Amino acid sequence: MELTQNSAKAYTPAPGFFKRLSPFDWLYAVALTAAMLFALQRYNAYMDYYEQGILVLSAPTFIWLGWYWKPVRWLMALLGLLALSAIGLYGGALDAANQKFLLKYLLSSQSAILWMGTLFFLANLFYWVGLLARSETGSALGSALCWAAVAMGFTGMLVRWYESYLVGSDVGHIPVSNLYEVFVLFCLLTALFYLYYEQHYKTRQMGAFVLLIISAAVGFLLWYSVTRDAAQIQPLVPALQSWWMKIHVPANFIGYGTFALAAMVAVAYLLKSKGILADRLPSLELLDDVMYKAIAVGFAFFTIATILGALWAAEAWGGYWSWDPKETWALIVWLNYAAWLHMRLMKGLRGQVAAWWALVGLLVTTFAFLGVNMFLSGLHSYGEL
């Protein structure tokens, strides 16, 4: 009888998803829905039907994300607080960015993005301290600084969106339209996916490697800002004046970010497999799993982005595909990771070959992301250096 009772306890099903939600989860959902309805009511005149649809769908998307990954809840609340505080300080006048202390040194878009870069550099430093010195405190500080960088970066993007409307009502646009803005987006999305894997796998040892690629992107961002004055808000070129941009670009950069993340985890895998830092890094099985999942997620979003890009091209240029250099290299990236996943799922690709392939994939992705803009021209020349 005791064995039967114990067996019954062992096989008691877990409570349903909705039953596991706390009152705070429901409060978060109500607050986010209310914010969406307020934005829809106040700003619907500035949006077409497609953009209104994107806004309405964003609420359940972020509600589900906050329920699934709890840190998103406080991140959304913090971003709302910081962005609304900045908007209140502006008071409708762009000059306030140089006159009010909090805007000038903290909450204007350029200040917040500079803080993001500084915090990412510091996070990388402390992740390495934690890894090399086996210091849990160092790694924990790295993680906290990485979260702070994400918060400041997204705040900067939201405030920049508002600032673009202060420049001119006909200038206002979502800040994903040029290299400066998408480099910020790349840093933020890569960091967010890393932080998710950090929490999911309960290890911070990968942070030292993933933050290297983010720090490199921040370094490029700083150089680009200083030499090209790229932080200035510019009107959209005609080809970008489309609601397609709002969904195509973020989907694309989820792909770029997760591919970069997988490559840096591959570096850790190769070092461990050769006995370098072997006693400090997670197991090869864990690193391999993160690498696979990051590529799988990136491939899914990159596929969606490619389809959206074809639909956008049909509307803007009259054809779904034109073999533009950017399109061609996007196809090469897609085929590269399609082959990687095929070999993984059909042939059991594992080990150093998979890691080297993921690392080479970063070079291909980097050329598609940046090299095409530097060395080639075409219909996407609005993003050139």
N, C-alpha and C positions, 0 to 999 in steps of 0.2 A: 504493500500500500504506500509506504514511504517513497519507494522508487517511482511509483506512478505519479505521486504528487510532485516530486522533484522534476520529473520529466515534463509534467504539465507546465510547471513554472518555467522550465528551460525553453519551452516552445511558445510561451505567451507572446503574441505579436506586439510589436512596438505600437504605441499610439499613432493615430493618423497625423499627417503633416499639420493640418489646421489645429488639431488638439494640442500640438506641441507649441503653438504660438502663445506668447505671453501678452498681458495687457499692453506692455510697451510696444510690442510688435503691431498691435492693432492701432495704437495711438499714432505710431509712425505712419501707418497706411492712411489714416484719416488726415493727418497733417499734410502728407504729400498730395493726396487727392484735393484737399482744399487749396493748396498752393497752385496746383494745375488749373483748377477752376477759376481762381483769381486771375492768373496770367491769361487764361483764355478770354475771360470777360473784359479785362483791361486792354489787352493788346491784340485782340482779334482783328482789328482794322488794319494792322500792319502785316497780317499773315494771309496767304491764300488758303484754299481748302486743304491742300496737301500738307502745308505747314501746320495747320490746326490739327490735322490727323496725327502728325508726328508728335505734337505736344500732348494730345490725349493719350496716345499709346505709350508715351514715356512714363506716365504715372504708374500703370500696372507693371511695366518693365522694372522700374527702380524699386517698386514695392516688393516684387518677387525677389529681386537681387538682395535687398536689405533683409528679407526673411531668410534667404538661403545663406547669406554671408553676413553675419551680424555687424561687423565693423562698418559696413556701408551705412548703417542707420546713423551713427554719430557723425560719420564723415559728411553725409548729406545735410544734417542739422548744422554742423559747423560751417559748411560752405554757404548755406543760406544765411547764417548770421553774419559772416564776414562780408559776403557780397552785398547784402542789403545795407550793412553799415557803411560800406564804401559808397554805394549809390546815394545814401542819405547825406554823406559828407560832400559829395559833388554838388548836390542841390541844383542839378541841371546846367552847371557851368564847368567846362573842361579845364579852365584855368585853375580851378581849385586844386588840381593835382600838384601844382607848384607852390600853393599857398597854405594848405592845411597839413599839419605835421604828420598825422596818421596816413594820409594819402601819399604824401611825398616820400615817406620812409618805410611804409608798410603795405598799404592797401591799393595804391594805383596799380594798374596792370604791370607796368615795367618794374616797379618795386617788388611786387609779389613774385614775379617770375625770377628776378634776381635772387630773392630769398630762396626760391625753389632750387636754383642752381647751387647756391651756397650750402644748403641743407643736404642736397644729394652728395656733394663732395665730402661733407663731414660724415654722412652716413657710410659712404664707401670706406673712409678712413677707419671708423669704429668697427665696421664689419671685418676689416682685415686685422685690426687689433684683436678682436674676439677670436678670429680663426687662428692666427699665429700664436697668440698667448694662451689659447684655450680659456678665454675669459668670457663667461656668460654675461657679465656686466657690459663688456665691450660690445658684444653682439646685440644685447638688448637695447643699448643706446643707439646702435646702428639702425635697428628696426624702428625705434621711436623717431629718429631723425628722418628716416625714409617716409614714415607716415606724415610727419610735419611738412616735408617737401611736397608730397602729394597734395596736402591741404592747401598750401600756399600756391602751388602751380594751378590747381583748378580754380582757386579764387582769382588768380590773375587772368585766367581765360574768361571767366564769367564777367569780371569787371571790364576787360578789354571789349567784350561784346557790347556792354553798355556804352563804353567810351566811343565806340564806332558810331553810335547814333548821336552822340554829342558832337562829333565831327560834322555830321550832316545826316538828316533823315534818309537821304538817298544813298548815303555811304554805309549805313549800318548793315552788318552781316555777322554771321557766326564765325568765330575766329579759327577757321581751318582752311584758309584760302591761299597761303603762301608758305615758303620754306620755314620762315621764322615760327609761324603758328603751328605747323605740323611737327616741327622738331620738339616743341613744347608738348604737343599731344603724344608724340612717340615716347618721350621720357615718362609721362604720367601713366600711360597705358602699360608700358613695360613694367614699371614699378608696381602698379596695382596687381597685375597678374603674378609678379614675383611674391608680393605680400600675401596673396591668397595661397600660393603653394607653400610659403613659409609656415603659415598657420596650419594648413591642411596636413603637411608632413611633419609638423612640430620640429623643425630644424631651421637654424639661421645660418648654417655654414655655406649655403649657396649664395648668400647675399654679397659676399666679397667679390664674386665673379660677375654676377648679374649687374651690380652697381658699376662695374668697370665700363660696360657698354653705355649705360645711362650717363656716366660722368663724361665719357667721350662725346656723347651727343650734346651735353651741356657745354663742353669746351667749344665745340663747333658753333653752338648757338651764340656764345659770347663773342667769338671771333666774327661771326656773321653780323651780329648786332652792331659791333664797333666799326667794322670796315665798310659795311653797306648801309648803315643806318636803318637796318631791317625792322626795328621795333616800331617804326612809324606806321600808323594805320593808313592804308591806301584804299581807294575805291576799288570795287571788284571789276575785273575785266568782263566784257559781255558774256564770254563762255562760262563764267562761274556764277552768273546771276540766275541760279536755278536752285530749286529745293532739293534736287538730286545731290548737290554737294553735301547737304546736311547728313545724309545717310551713307553715301559712297565713301567719303574720306574717313570717317571714324571706323567703318568696317575694314577698310584697307589697312589702317594703322593698328588695328587689333592684330591683323595678320603680321605686319612688319614687327610689332613689338614682341609677339610670342615667338616668332622665328628667331629674333635676336636673343631672347631669353633662352631658348633651346640651345642655341650655339654656345652661349656662355656656360650653361650646364654641361655641355659636351666637353668644354675645356676642363672643367673640374673632373669629369669622368676620365678623360685621357690622362690627367695628372695622377689620379688615384690608381688607375690601372698600371701605371709605370712606377708606383711606389712613392710618388711625390705627394707629401701632405696626406698620406694614406690614412694615418691615424686621426686626422682632424676632420676629414670630409665624411659625408654620409655614405652609406653603402652603395656599391655599384648598381644594385637593383633599384634603389630609390632614385638615383640620378638618372638611370635609364628610363624609369617610369615618368619622371618629370619631363624629360626630353621628349618622350613620345606624346604625352598629353598636351604639351605646349604646341608641338607641331600639328597635332590633330585639331586643336582649337583654332590655331592660326590658319590652317588650310581651309577649314569650314568658313571662317569669316572672309578670307581672301577670295574664296570662290564666290561668295555672296557679293563682295565688292566688285569683282570682275563682271558679274552679271549686271549689277547696277550701273557700272561704268559703260557697258555696252548699250543699255537702255538710254542713259544720259547722252551718249554719243549720237544715237539715232535722233534724239530730239535736237541736239545742238548742231550737228554737222550733217545730218541726213543719212547716216549709215551706222550700222552696229559695230563695224570693225573696219579699220583703215590701214592696218599695219604701221601705224605711227610708232616711232621708237619706244615710247613709254608703254604702249599696248603690247608691243612685241616682247619687251623684257618682262612685263607682267606675266605674259604667257609662259616665258622661260621659267620664271619663279614658280608658277603654278605647276608646270610639268615636273620641275625638280622635286617639289614636295609630294606631288602625286606619286612619283616613282618611289620616293622614300617610304611613304605609307604603304604602297603596294608591296614592296619588298618586306616591310615589317609584318604586315598582316598575312601575306601569302607565303612568304619564304622564311619568316621568323628572324628577320634581320635584327641583330643585337651587337653589343660589344663595340670594339674600337672602330670597326667599319662604319657602323651607324653614327658614331660620334664624329668621326672625320667628315662624313657626308653632311651632317648637320652644320658643322663648322664651315665647310665649303659653301653650303647653302647661304650662310650669312654674307659671304662675299658676293654671291649672285644677287641676293636681296639688296645689299648696299648699293650695288651698281644700278639696280632698277629704281631704288629710292632716290639716290643722289647722283650717281655717275651719269645717268641719262641727262639729267638737268645740266651737268657740267660740260659734257662732251658732244651731246647730240641735240638736234633741234627738231621741232615738229609741232603738232597741234597742241601739245602740252607745254609749249615754250614759255607760257606765263609763269612757270615755276623755276625758270633757269636761274643759275647763279650770276 
